[in-house]
């Protein structure tokens, strides 16, 4: 049986499911940030800046680890890296349980981030070796949606019943499940990205300008999302919506995350990736302003959900584009670093803005970040048009 499992390819059912689970565990912050920061404020009595610091340190650790692993993606044992990374992350979060001092929580969050970053880089590097990385990443995005519904729908009740410290047990459980799944079913690559179509080796060249523009744009995309999402729960409570309605908004957020990645997979041949990344971020600015300024619950809930839709839809296209722009697989393996560098700065930046100005400052900061995203992604589109035909998937728009 073990021999059969070892031979499973990415496109097999066990392979795809395992990558979906690994993606959810590695991208935990995308779903958990509002409860993470909210719990640190409400249950641990940290101020917004302190509460933002801990997820920031986790994401900094993940970013640093991802940068190191991405450059070695074709030389490391992906399965061993994923299993070890998630197992160590589970241990780090388990040790956070019952700890209340920043002095203890800081190194544990940083260590957990280092472990998760390595595991997620190996996961994304493996997805980049799929026959169709765009489609497999769309499946991973669907998994985030399912995970978001379960996590955001169930965790607030668990915290209310058993206390805020239980959040870290939930985190540890997620990481542990990912480690076990990877140990049993992690797939082997379906193709060797380091070889060209004729099978001859491809020399490793510096990344093209279009890749670097995309990397910077994705980092800012993640920063805008995380900065707003980190304080989404606190904003709702401060507006007087109440615990039940805020929890409902989080559940709606989770439900909406089901749709963007599969939709991006279906529209892969109809809409160009460069079109999506050049226009999509505009929705981030609009939604961030509404979330941070409205006192109407329906607008608050809808805007939060649309922000989730925007980043998942846009990033699915960006991932597929990077896989085509960089045949070595280094760029897609570095996607955790791109996402988490931006997301790492966001909780601390958002917390500082809230501490000294107020929630409305997050909306204005989002406008600035989105303007920078649009410049970078449009530079990517221009570089792609000016270079060789890297967008091998025909699209109508």
VOGU-3710 file (C-alpha; in Angstrom, 3 decimals, decimal comma):
1> xxxxxxxxxx> 0,000/0,000/0,000  2,818/2,374/0,877  4,365/1,724/-2,533  1,132/2,758/-4,223  0,901/5,894/-2,127  4,481/6,804/-2,991  3,646/6,592/-6,711  0,628/8,909/-6,516  0,883/11,900/-8,805  -0,363/15,414/-8,192
11> xxxxxxxxxx> -3,461/14,918/-10,342  -4,563/11,814/-8,403  -7,352/12,206/-5,844  -5,061/11,580/-2,825  -2,480/13,967/-4,256  -4,901/16,828/-4,854  -6,636/16,383/-1,483  -3,293/16,358/0,334  -2,174/19,517/-1,442  -5,520/21,123/-0,586
21> xxxxxxxxxx> -5,059/20,289/3,107  -1,458/21,515/3,075  -2,497/24,750/1,366  -5,185/25,378/4,006  -2,770/24,815/6,880  -0,079/26,954/5,297  -2,510/29,758/4,477  -4,141/29,657/7,919  -3,625/33,393/8,370  -5,844/34,166/5,358
31> xxxxxxxxxx> -8,819/32,724/7,255  -7,822/33,091/10,898  -6,503/36,666/11,148  -9,733/38,317/12,377  -10,155/35,769/15,184  -6,423/35,674/15,852  -6,088/39,401/16,444  -9,546/39,691/17,989  -8,796/36,939/20,507  -5,491/38,515/21,505
41> xxxxxxxxxx> -7,315/41,789/22,181  -10,471/40,445/23,822  -9,124/37,476/25,793  -5,462/38,347/26,344  -6,102/42,079/26,856  -3,319/43,116/24,473  -3,641/46,514/22,795  -4,122/46,563/18,984  -0,439/47,125/18,308  0,620/44,210/20,547
51> xxxxxxxxxx> -2,089/41,967/19,116  -0,917/42,750/15,591  2,709/42,074/16,496  2,286/38,331/17,167  0,745/37,393/13,784  3,286/39,726/12,196  6,162/37,769/13,756  4,583/34,494/12,646  4,338/35,792/9,082  7,859/37,242/9,120
61> xxxxxxxxxx> 9,154/33,817/10,111  7,130/32,211/7,334  8,413/34,748/4,799  12,068/34,248/5,701  11,718/30,481/5,614  9,929/30,601/2,268  12,633/32,763/0,692  15,302/30,253/1,722  13,296/27,221/0,604  12,141/28,691/-2,717
71> xxxxxxxxxx> 15,682/28,967/-4,062  16,216/25,278/-3,234  12,810/23,990/-4,324  14,223/21,560/-6,881  16,893/20,204/-4,518  14,954/19,405/-1,334  12,677/16,507/-0,434  9,264/18,174/-0,647  7,409/15,509/1,332  9,917/15,545/4,191
81> xxxxxxxxxx> 9,855/19,346/4,284  6,047/19,502/4,416  5,677/16,806/7,080  8,428/18,216/9,293  7,297/21,818/8,852  3,682/21,242/9,807  4,627/18,934/12,686  6,925/21,586/14,174  4,258/24,259/13,662  1,747/22,083/15,529
91> xxxxxxxxxx> 4,208/21,806/18,403  4,824/25,570/18,478  1,106/26,380/18,630  0,463/23,703/21,246  3,140/25,300/23,424  1,327/28,658/23,102  -1,639/27,184/24,989  -1,983/28,737/28,464  0,878/31,166/27,812  -0,054/34,797/28,443
101> xxxxxxxxxx> 3,190/36,777/28,253  4,542/38,415/25,118  8,002/37,173/26,088  6,870/33,572/25,607  4,411/34,011/22,754  6,822/36,010/20,566  9,458/33,276/19,975  6,797/30,571/19,640  4,948/32,546/16,952  8,188/33,219/15,091
111> xxxxxxxxxx> 9,244/29,559/15,274  5,818/28,441/14,092  6,093/30,811/11,154  9,495/29,442/10,149  8,071/25,917/10,107  4,911/26,828/8,178  6,830/28,849/5,588  9,033/25,878/4,700  6,050/23,528/4,453  3,990/25,908/2,327
121> xxxxxxxxxx> 6,895/26,640/-0,025  7,348/22,924/-0,655  3,589/22,599/-1,182  3,404/25,438/-3,702  6,577/24,246/-5,405  4,931/20,852/-5,873  1,777/22,472/-7,282  4,038/24,317/-9,716  5,209/20,905/-10,991  1,630/19,915/-11,896
131> xxxxxxxxxx> 0,548/19,455/-15,501  -1,745/22,491/-15,067  -0,654/24,561/-12,022  -3,492/27,082/-12,515  -6,132/24,351/-12,188  -4,532/22,603/-9,208  -4,139/25,931/-7,430  -7,824/26,578/-8,099  -8,615/23,340/-6,241  -6,437/24,560/-3,386
141> xxxxxxxxxx> -8,388/27,809/-3,360  -11,649/25,871/-3,136  -10,231/24,090/-0,103  -9,582/27,444/1,564  -13,251/28,270/1,093  -14,417/25,023/2,687  -11,913/25,432/5,488  -13,011/29,027/6,050  -16,645/28,015/6,522  -15,767/25,341/9,074
151> xxxxxxxxxx> -13,172/27,438/10,889  -15,046/30,730/11,052  -18,361/29,030/11,718  -17,154/26,798/14,523  -14,167/28,403/16,208  -15,944/31,428/17,776  -18,255/29,063/19,653  -15,320/26,964/20,814  -13,530/30,069/22,095  -16,657/31,318/23,863
161> xxxxxxxxxx> -17,058/27,987/25,640  -13,474/27,009/26,433  -11,605/30,342/26,441  -9,366/32,286/24,108  -6,326/30,078/24,670  -8,168/27,273/22,872  -7,458/29,094/19,606  -3,894/27,797/19,712  -5,096/24,232/20,203  -7,255/24,658/17,107
171> xxxxxxxxxx> -4,222/25,970/15,199  -2,123/23,032/16,417  -4,824/20,609/15,307  -4,925/22,074/11,803  -1,144/21,777/11,477  -1,157/18,248/12,872  -3,792/17,071/10,385  -1,750/18,536/7,519  1,406/16,785/8,743  -0,323/13,385/8,936
181> xxxxxxxxxx> -1,977/13,797/5,517  1,359/14,724/3,935  3,089/11,778/5,601  0,563/9,365/4,104  -0,338/10,831/0,724  1,975/13,668/-0,386  2,342/13,347/-4,190  5,367/13,326/-6,441  5,727/15,899/-9,257  3,871/15,220/-12,498
191> xxxxxxxxxx> 6,560/16,886/-14,595  10,057/18,245/-14,234  9,890/22,021/-14,529  13,663/22,246/-14,878  13,412/20,550/-18,282  12,062/22,150/-21,433  9,556/20,564/-23,824  12,298/18,476/-25,505  13,473/17,155/-22,135  16,807/18,967/-22,206
201> xxxxxxxxxx> 17,927/20,783/-19,056  17,111/24,443/-18,691  19,867/26,609/-17,265  18,791/28,654/-14,281  18,534/32,286/-15,326  17,749/35,393/-13,279  14,034/36,011/-12,892  12,514/38,249/-15,565  11,245/41,755/-14,834  7,641/40,623/-15,210
211> xxxxxxxxxx> 8,193/38,061/-12,445  9,643/40,646/-10,067  6,808/43,097/-10,768  4,312/40,321/-10,017  6,126/39,322/-6,832  5,968/42,877/-5,478  2,345/43,275/-6,549  1,284/40,035/-4,859  3,015/41,103/-1,635  1,033/44,363/-1,621
221> xxxxxxxxxx> -2,158/42,470/-2,503  -1,656/40,331/0,601  -0,761/43,341/2,737  -3,977/45,165/1,858  -6,074/42,079/2,555  -4,385/41,241/5,855  -4,399/44,821/7,121  -8,174/45,022/6,719  -8,971/41,446/7,703  -6,893/41,592/10,890
231> xxxxxxxxxx> -9,297/44,110/12,407  -12,485/43,023/10,635  -13,895/41,380/13,752  -12,923/44,310/15,994  -14,410/46,826/13,541  -17,702/44,946/13,568  -17,817/44,858/17,351  -16,944/48,560/17,610  -19,802/49,389/15,223  -22,187/47,725/17,669
241> xxxxxxxxxx> -23,214/44,835/15,409  -22,842/42,344/18,269  -21,154/38,953/18,528  -23,810/36,988/16,610  -23,899/39,302/13,591  -20,108/39,599/13,470  -19,819/35,804/13,568  -22,402/35,622/10,772  -20,311/38,060/8,722  -17,285/35,808/9,224
251> xxxxxxxxxx> -19,303/32,783/8,101  -20,449/34,690/4,994  -16,794/35,561/4,400  -15,972/31,859/4,557  -18,827/30,845/2,255  -17,843/33,382/-0,401  -14,276/32,027/-0,435  -15,691/28,821/-1,944  -16,303/30,428/-5,315  -13,397/32,582/-6,596
261> xxxxxxxxxx> -10,761/29,879/-7,125  -13,058/27,410/-8,971  -14,399/30,320/-11,026  -10,836/31,316/-11,883  -10,201/27,740/-12,964  -13,266/27,724/-15,220  -12,397/31,098/-16,757  -8,713/30,286/-17,274  -9,055/30,184/-21,078  -11,516/33,073/-21,306
271> xxxxxxxxxx> -9,790/35,861/-19,382  -6,084/36,656/-19,522  -4,158/36,569/-16,266  -2,657/39,978/-17,035  -6,151/41,454/-17,368  -7,264/40,083/-14,001  -4,216/41,236/-12,054  -4,328/44,689/-13,661  -7,961/45,362/-12,701  -8,843/43,133/-9,741
281> xxxxxxxxxx> -7,087/45,076/-6,962  -9,429/48,048/-7,461  -12,094/46,084/-5,585  -9,761/45,854/-2,601  -9,657/49,611/-2,172  -13,422/49,982/-2,563  -14,211/47,217/-0,074  -11,599/48,332/2,456  -13,073/51,827/2,510  -16,585/50,474/3,012
291> xxxxxxxxxx> -15,535/48,067/5,787  -13,718/50,772/7,725  -16,309/53,517/7,295  -19,792/52,016/7,104  -22,227/51,642/9,979  -24,590/49,516/7,875  -24,285/45,818/8,623  -25,186/44,574/5,139  -22,450/46,698/3,558  -19,964/45,598/6,224
301> xxxxxxxxxx> -20,662/41,888/5,634  -20,762/42,142/1,838  -17,553/44,165/1,583  -15,602/41,787/3,796  -16,719/38,843/1,678  -15,889/40,641/-1,578  -12,372/41,355/-0,324  -11,876/37,625/0,136  -13,252/36,973/-3,352  -10,889/39,539/-4,858
311> xxxxxxxxxx> -7,643/38,204/-3,418  -8,428/34,533/-4,099  -9,593/35,148/-7,678  -6,693/37,467/-8,482  -4,046/35,322/-6,825  -5,160/32,164/-8,642  -4,492/33,916/-11,950  -1,238/35,387/-10,639  -0,026/31,927/-9,574  -0,763/30,454/-12,995
321> xxxxxxxxxx> 0,987/33,368/-14,699  4,090/32,980/-12,524  4,219/29,258/-13,311  4,404/30,141/-17,021  6,793/33,064/-16,623  9,346/31,090/-14,599  9,937/27,533/-15,846  12,311/26,713/-12,960  9,502/26,724/-10,391  11,316/29,154/-8,094
331> xxxxxxxxxx> 8,679/31,876/-8,397  5,697/29,691/-7,488  7,651/28,148/-4,620  8,213/31,682/-3,341  4,513/32,579/-3,320  4,325/32,036/0,464  7,091/34,607/0,839  5,254/37,063/-1,421  1,984/36,646/0,436  3,459/36,585/3,898
341> xxxxxxxxxx> 5,909/39,455/3,517  2,914/41,648/2,803  0,696/39,949/5,349  3,454/40,104/7,966  3,681/43,874/7,888  -0,088/44,310/7,801  -1,216/43,383/11,359  1,452/45,576/12,945  0,828/48,428/10,491  -2,925/48,134/10,944
351> xxxxxxxxxx> -2,586/47,948/14,711  -0,421/51,061/14,755  -2,906/52,970/12,586  -5,813/51,892/14,805  -3,925/52,697/17,997  -3,025/56,252/16,987  -5,673/57,249/14,410  -8,575/54,814/14,280  -10,121/52,161/12,058  -10,784/54,626/9,232
361> xxxxxxxxxx> -7,034/54,984/8,645  -6,902/51,390/7,408  -9,199/52,277/4,509  -7,049/55,197/3,397  -3,883/53,118/3,698  -5,542/50,471/1,506  -6,062/53,049/-1,259  -2,342/53,860/-1,264  -1,370/50,182/-1,365  -3,824/49,387/-4,161
371> xxxxxxxxxx> -2,464/52,268/-6,257  0,991/50,702/-5,954  -0,437/47,274/-6,871  -2,007/48,656/-10,028  1,271/50,223/-11,125  3,205/46,981/-10,581  0,656/44,672/-12,200  0,305/46,938/-15,220  4,090/46,921/-15,534  3,832/43,123/-15,509
381> xxxxxxxxxx> 1,285/43,219/-18,320  3,463/45,578/-20,351  6,545/43,395/-19,807  4,638/40,260/-20,836  3,336/41,932/-23,994  6,797/43,191/-24,836  8,434/39,790/-24,350  7,859/36,367/-25,787  4,433/34,761/-25,726  4,518/33,383/-22,214
391> xxxxxxx> 0,770/33,307/-21,790  0,377/29,946/-23,486  -3,289/29,573/-22,508  -5,449/31,356/-25,103  -7,876/33,836/-23,610  -10,557/36,066/-25,026  -9,960/39,143/-22,875
//
